[in-house]
Structure formats: structure tokens, C-alpha cells
Amino acid sequence: MRRKYLDDLAMLLAASVLAGSLMAWCAPGARAQDPGDPTKAHPAPPPDDPAGAPPPPAPDSAKKPGGKGKNTDSATSNAPDQPAWDPLRAEKDMQVGQYYMKKGDVDAAIDRFEDAIVAKPGYAIPYLYLGEAQEKKGQKRLAAKSYTRYLDLYPHAEDAAKIRKKIDQLYKDLEKDKK
């Protein structure tokens, strides 16, 4: 009888430890954070700071040369409570980016594809779409880099030969532009 009681007690203890670990892992913000990384660790605002205070202005490095500021309404920079790796948001960003491409707003599409890359870094497809958008905008060097990263992540893609030809053509065009 005592043996069965000890077995039941051990089983209950193991189950409660497992449940506690699962709850801690699934709870938002319960994962360990790097205290030196300002993008992950968000201290509470000081008590004298009003709750409705506007966010700080964008740094000058985020400004584009033409005097227009970079689009700062990306989901990754405005939502510090969002996890860095979010595959569902990455899929949504790609869908919205494709919509912007069809609409003709290449800058907005580029922003969305970059957001998808941040949300799911090892995912190859956003690099392909980003390369297409950059190529359409005339950013040949960036497009070639995006296509190359796509092939690095997905070397056996069905369209790998076509993408390699695009990369070669982009570099040839860059050489012509230099002359």
C-alpha cells in the first residue's frame, strides 16, 4: 500500500512540474530575456510619466535622404509586447505586401516583406518577394542580395535556376551602370 502511495505521489509531482513548466513557457513574457537587448527588455515607464505620453520621435538615422521619414508604422517596431518570432504575422505581412505590390505601392510592400523577415527570419519566401519589390523599384544590388539569401535558405527551390539567372542579370546590369 505504501509503495502505491509513493508511486502516485511521484506521478502527481512529475505532472505538476510538467504543467508548471508548460504554463511558464506559454505565458506571454515568461521567457528569459537578454537584459542587454533593448528590443526585448522593456522596463516599466517611470511613475511620473503620464500613461498617454506620445512615443519618442524616430531617430534621424531612420530618415530617408529625400527628406521623407521611413515608414515607422511597422508591426515589429510599434508592438514591443509582440514576440520576435511570429510566423502568423509573417504570413499576414507577406499577404499585405503582395497586395501593395499589385496596387503599385512598392515602398509599402518592401516594408511589409522586411517585417515578415523579422517575424520569421529563417523563412525564404519573404526574401523572394523582397527581391522582386526591390528589383521593381530599381534597387538592383539589394534585389540581388535578397535573391541570394532566398537561395541560401532554399537551395533546392523549384525556381532556383530562374532566380540564379535573375541574380546574374542584375549583376551584369550593375556592371553596365558603372561604365
N, C-alpha and C positions, 0 to 999 in steps of 0.2 A: 504494500500500500504506500509506504513511504517513497519507494522508487518511482511509482507512477506520479506521485505528487511532485517530486523533483523534476521529472521529465516534463510535466505540464507547466511547471514554473519556468523552466528553461525555455520552453517553446513560447510562452507568453512574453518573457523578457526579450527574446530574439524578435518577435513580431512587433513589440512596441519600439525597439531600437530601429527596426526597418521602417516602420511607419513614421517615426520622428525624423529619420534621415530623408525620407521621401517628402515629407511636409516642408522641411527646411530647404530642400533642393527646389521644390516647386514654388515656394513663396517668393513673391517679387521682392527683389532687393536683398534676398537672403544669401546670395552667392558672395564669395570672398571677392573683394575689390582691391586693386592695387592703390594704396594711398597716394602714391606719387603721380598717378594718372588723373589729370583734372577732368577728363571726359567721362570717367567712370565714378569718381567720388564726388558727390555733390553735398557739401555741408549745408546745414540749415541757415537761412538768412539771419542776420543779426536781429535782435528783438526790436531795435528802433527803426528797422527798415519796414515801411508800410507794405502790406500784402499785395497791393495793386501797383507796385512800382514798375515802371516800364523796364524792359530788358536793356542792358547796356548797348551802346551803338556798336556796329560792326567795325572791326579794326580796318585801318587804311589798307592793309595788305589784301583785303577782300575786294577792293575796288578794281574795276576794270580800267584799262588805260583811257577809254573814251569818256571817262567822267561818270559813267553809269556804274552803280554798285552791283556786285554779284547778287544773284537771286538768293536771299537768305531765308526763304520760307521752306527749306527742305525739311523733311520729316526727321532726319537724323540730327540736325542741329537744334531744332526747336523742341524736341521732346527728350530731355535728359533722362526721364524715367523709362524710356524705351530701351529694351536690350539691344546691344550692339549687333548681335546675330539674330536676324528675324526673317526667316525665309518667306513667310506670308507677305510681309511688307515688301520684300524684294520682288516677288511676283507682281504685286499691285503696282509698284514703281515701274516695272517693265511694261505693263499694260498701259499705264498712263503715258509713259514715254513713247510707246508706239502710236498712241492716239495723237500726241503732239507732233510726231513725225508726219502722220497723214495730214494733219491740219496745217503743217508747214512751219511750226514754231520749233526750229531746230535747237535753239538755246535751251528752251524748257525741256526738250527731250533729252539733251545732254545732261542736264541737272538731274533728271529722274533716273537715267541709266547709271550715273555716278552714285546716286542714293542707293540703287539696287546693289551696286558693288559693295558699298559699305555695309549694307544689311546682310549680304551673303557673299563674303569675299572669295570663296573658292568656286563660285558658280561661273561657268564660262559664258553663258548666253548673254548676260549684260555687256560683256566686253565686245561681242559681235555687234550688238545694236549700237553701242557707243561708237565703235569704229565706223559704222555706216553713217551715223549722225555727224561725226567729225569730218568724214570724207565729204559729205554733202555740204558742210559749212566751209570746206576748203582747208581744213587743218590736217594736211597730209601726213606730217610727221606723227602727230598724235594718233591719227587713224591707223597708221602702220603699227604703232606701239600697241594699240588696243587689239588689233587683229592678231598680232604676235602673242599677246597674253591669252587671247582666246585659244589659239593653237597650243600654247603651253599647257593650259588647263584641260584641253580636249583634243589631244593629238590625233585621235582616230575619228574625227568628225567626218560626216558624210561629205561635207563641202570643203574639206581641208585643202584639196588641190586648187579649188577655185579661190579660196582665201589666200593661199600662197601666191597665186598669180596676182591677186589684188595688191598684196604687200610688195611684190617685185615691181609692179607698175607704179605704185605710189613712190617708191624709192627712185625709180627712173625719172618720174615727173619732178621729184625734188632735185635731182641732179641737173635736169634741164633748166629748172628755175634758177639754179645757182649761176648758170652761164649767161 
